[in-house]
Amino acid sequence: MRTLRSARMSDVTYEIRGPLLRLAQQLERDGEKVVKLNIGDPAAFGVPVPPEVVDAARAGVADSTGYGDAQGLLPAREAIAADYARKGLSGVTPADVFLGNGVSELVSMALQALLDPGDQVLVPAPDYPLWTAATTLAGGEPVHYLCDEGAGWQPDLADLSAKITDRTRAVVIINPNNPTGAVWPREALERITTLAGAHGLVVMADEIYDEILYDGVVHVPAATLAPDLPCLTFGGLSKRYRVPGFRCGWMAISGPRTLTADYAEALETLACLRLCPNVVAQHAVPAALRDTASIRALTAPGGRLAEQRDRCWELLTAIPGVSCVKPQGSFYAFPRLDPRVHPLADDGRFALDLLREEKVLIVQGSGLGWPRHDHFRIVTLPPVGDLGEAAARIARFLERRPALTS
Ligand SMILES: Cc1ncc(COP(=O)(O)O)c(C=O)c1O
């Protein structure tokens, strides 16, 4: 009998909520305490939410019973355009902004509107796997360019350049990065946008972590370096404002309108097809964007997110055979297991055994587009005490069972 599942789905995965999470949930139902380090949800770890963001959504409920504008409520789009102007992206008007049910929905829309079958999209490796999956679902082919761990996980520009073909339509930048925590400097971004310009590529900049920065590092919005190119910049309430459950994200189109007008029209059609994004959450956007202080307090030295990032990195790198580039942004760490000390044939098996034996849930590097079996990702969101417990369990597992992981 013919399978009900489309052939397209055979290449689509999302390990962050994959079979390991289902096993973790089963273990919890069986009464085990599982340390879940798999998902970047600040609310799940009690990271405080700005009260005015919640209040604004609450105040908007009565006005949210009907469908809203397909692109998003005008006050929300005005606030987003003003926020981008503040960050140097001056050409963005409210008409260039699309709101969605999280960046997740908008990534799919952006790629569906862009790609014909067989078109290629350059996606960083490692990546947040939504980009790979959404490219495949839109009929395109994700082509991964490497990031260089030895250079602080900056993009390997020679590799990126070598992978551009006449089918390449777009280059994806995830900055600050999930899963590595890297923040790419202006020079690297300039070299990517120069390549994009030379080959007629759309720049897709996923900057949802744009103000989650440590050690005084500066984030440069990619689109500010490429006023002559079609760029899409993605942001949202999920990370910086710590309300992922609101499902509220946005994207802004910039670049010469002669190049973007057709594409924007296709996006408008897709926006209409889904009628509108969740209306309640959009009422929170202006209030959220007025608050620039609370994320700085969390990421400044002594702030909760900064302390957890520091502690997590110290704990991981104290484990024999584990190294880690210190994250400069976002809230993830992507440690490496030295293959001479902890050889892994299958990092998915490693993650499974770690979960079964020590009840710690991580995401294996290969589930995040990394081509070798020698990395895993954890979130740096748990309080310091919980991070200590998690690191102790990982260390115990690695020490006890080196043979199991080979
Ligand atoms: C790089 C990146 N982009 C997009 C998303 C999805 O965000 P949203 O909650 O807005 O759908 C995530 C979520 O973890 C992410 O890490």
The ligand as an ORCA input file, in Angstrom:
! r2SCAN-3c Opt
* xyz 0 1
  C      18.003     30.888     15.188
  C      16.540     30.733     15.461
  N      15.652     31.202     14.581
  C      14.339     31.080     14.771
  C      13.833     30.446     15.898
  C      12.346     30.309     16.054
  O      11.823     31.377     16.734
  P      10.260     31.636     16.933
  O       9.943     31.267     18.352
  O      10.103     33.108     16.695
  O       9.520     30.811     15.957
  C      14.712     29.928     16.847
  C      14.217     29.205     18.029
  O      14.926     28.607     18.796
  C      16.103     30.080     16.627
  O      16.997     29.598     17.483
*
